Every structure is written in structure tokens, then in C-alpha cells.
């Protein structure tokens, strides 16, 4: 019976070199990932686009991506809280078919729901419409788990308020009274503690569109419910 040839012990030289190369490449990519940073606004915009692509929501993710936004560095738990809030907002917008009237706005100040004023108020009025209650109940339900200040901002177009409006001498007054109405709803019906709610008036001076057109003015008439990060604190949930 013929004797087979003896095989050398150990791995072939080429396999050792190949294994070393793969190990070095793995370490290289791990270092790249560990030194990279994630921009939160890009993350949410991308996540919204993916959800739209897979049919979870409309192709338009209803997220306003602001330019030149510097987001705080967030730990996994903090990122999870913000992720959940944004996801709940998106689900709410889709379920109520409010894509044209409610937008999620992510900025360096916090996460906000921007609600078109006609959804909440009649033209020139600061009194909440009864049909707005359901919307605000859902909005404040989303805000319940937020640990920091919730700022309610009133915004108007640049058209002066009508003469004879009760307690409204200017757009400052209109914007503030609208913000205050929303705050009072949050306190009385959603049971948000008053120490967490702040009404703010920006009047006509923080437009998001051109006041020269009716379409632009309609976009500027809005309430923004801002869930703030902590001021002067890179860790908003510390």
C-alpha cells in the first residue's frame, strides 16, 4: 500500500498573512467608528426617510431639518427618550392626517411640534376652538414624559390685528394670548405641572416664510410647543 505524502504542520504562510490583514482592517474600521460623531438632525431626517421608504409613514417624513444645527452630545438613554418623542410625534401626525398642519421641528434648543394656528384658533382670536382639544390632548400626552421645560411659542404674520379686538393691541398680544391659552389647556386638562410650562410671544418677528404672500403668512401663523434641552448643559437629561 503506497504511503501518502507528509503534509507540513501549521497553516500555510499565505493564510497567516491574510488573517493578519483582516485583523488590521477590522481594527482600522472600529477606530473610525469610535472617533465619528452623529449629528442628531441628520439622524432623525434619515430615520424618517427610511420609515417612509418602508411604508411606516408617508414619503414626506414631516420633519423640518434646520441648517447649521449643533446638537448636544447624547448618551444612549437620552437618545432613546428623544427618539421615542419624535417617533410618537410622527405617529400622531400620520394617524390624524395632519401632515399639512403639524410639523416636527428639531433644533439646537430642543424638539418641537409646530401647529398651524387655524387648527387651534379662529382668525384674529386667542380662544381655543373646541375641535382643537383632541389635538392638544395628544400633543401634551406626548410631552408628559419630557423631563425639562416645555415652552409654548406664539407666532403671527405681519398683518396688524383688527381694530376693536378685545385685549389685543398688537401681534405681540395676539401671539402671547394664544400661547397662554395653550399653556392653560396643558395645566387644566393635560395635568402638566405649571412649573414646566412657559408661554412666549414672538409676534411677527420669527417668520418661517415670506409674509408677502398669503401662503407664507399662513405658515407664519403657528404655535410651536418646544420641549427644551437644559440651557448651558451639553447633557439635557442630566
C-alpha angles and dihedrals in degrees: 000000000000116000115235121236117267115251118219116250122250132021121318113264093247092057092054091051092047092050091050090051093051091049091051092049091050091051090047094055093043089055091049092052093045092053096044125098129215119224106218097213091052089046094054094042090050093045091050091050091050092049089051092049091054093048098251090122140357118299088253103070093205091229119133108217110204120210124243093012115165107203124199119256105257133198121227094264092049092047089051092055092050091043091054093048093050092045091050090050092051092048090049093051092050097044092052094040091236099140092125096047107034127050134179110232120196118193142150088271097057143278119310143183110221109205122192109242095231088063089062108023142031116244111289093002130116095195115105116243114237091237089059093065094082091051093049092046090058093044094053091043087061090048094052096089095047110111100203140059118309109211118199110205124197118208131180139180121254096262109117117245115261117268113260096028109153112253090346115113098154145359087271089063094044093050093046095047090050091050090048092051090055091046091051090051090051091052100042103036107018092040094227109164111253091232089066097051127077125179114213132183121210094165112192095329103092102053122172094196141028113287089206091083132052090234090054093047090051090055091050093055099083149121118231117200103200122196099203132215114226111277118249089004122110088199105062094189099042 
